[in-house]
């Protein structure tokens, strides 16, 4: 039997039926990723397997470093085949890491090979994959067609022009691309010079002077409105923790003036400014029916030497082990009191924080929208079988699994779409095993609705992207 055979992760007939007849038939709504919009709009092709598979993928880079491969074969200027051979030496060492499953699902789904990658098979796989990549039909749009991608949600700065979204969505291609408003650069003030440069960009793109905190908010709101016109229906916020320190208009003006004078903020001022921005964005989201995504708990750029050498997002981030709930309660309650609480999705990079967040969510479900507060899917270091199972078990235990908006790739690679299959197989495994154990009724309509909703329909209804 081939590795990752058709019933991989499906231990019984109920799980097998639910996956093959229901989950596998659903389209994909990949509502959060880091794919480059220009590559989607241009319908890019790829030069070779190393470029499409290893370029930008810090999951693989971390594994290669742990396996003792030198940086020149990871992010350096080595020959692409040499980089691929380094990955082939690493893969056998990744057993029980999701990378081993992802690698072979990707080889199987994109290149129709059941070969298991190792130094012995590296040359054959390199030739098979590159022959496929060299065909002009192997491009971004055909990949989206193959996996029935209904929509892709990119991650975008408020100052982005969104020209690539416009050009792509004006075409007849079946996959739509929607921006996500991510105002982190408006909120983060550690590097005052960088914040000022970004504020100058905001000033320029809105074509109006930004001379105070209220002007800054007006400019951000103009971009929020612009994003809405381009189909955006959610924001994203990458935070170590949720900030909350009440910030008056007077406080905000004083902080803005200090920042514009290139003066560093103290700890209280930093948190006040973040709260000020985040509250306004959340209020706009509530008014427009958008969702607010909180990606919480990553401690980033831990290796200063490698940050200086390679920059951020290169595989040197980890889990922050600090409590998450108290400031979230204060922040959400401030919005709830004024009836301006938007739909929210809470992702935490540490599984230890899932129960606190899941029970916190229950305090702010208000009956206005099914599943208004969401416990986000296993993210980053926990989009593993164990991490995804933990997330599903926590949500099932204290919330409504039936309202879950499902999986996303959170990826920078066009070879990552099989992660949806991986998640759906695990979902059907859990549900099917519970049915077989008598823990869930063996009711076909109930089960098929549950799997269909989590795989696609809940996300479709929750985000309400135009035309999806």
Secondary structure, DSSP 8 states (H G I E B T S, - for coil): --TT-TTTT--SHHHHHIIIIIGGGS-EEE-S----HHHHHHT---S-HHHHHHTT-HHHHHHHHHTT--GGGTTSS--HHHHHHHHHHHHGGGTTSHHHHHHHHHHHHHH------STTTHHHHHHHHHHHHHSTT-SHHHHHHHTTEEEEE--B-TT---HHHHHHHTS--S-EEE--B--HHHH--SSHHHHHHHHHHHHHHHTS---SHHHHHHHHHHHHHHHHHTT--EEEEEESS-------HHHHHHHHHHHHTT----HHHHHHHHHHHHHHHHHHHHHHT-EEEEEE-EE----HHHHHHH-SSSS--EE--S--HHHHHHHHHHHHHTT---EEEEEESSGGGHHHHHHHHHTT--SSSTT-EEE----GGG-SHHHHHHHHHHHHHHS-GGG--------S-TT-THHHHHHHHHHHHHHHHHHHTTSS---HHHHHHHHHIIIIIHHHHHH--TT-
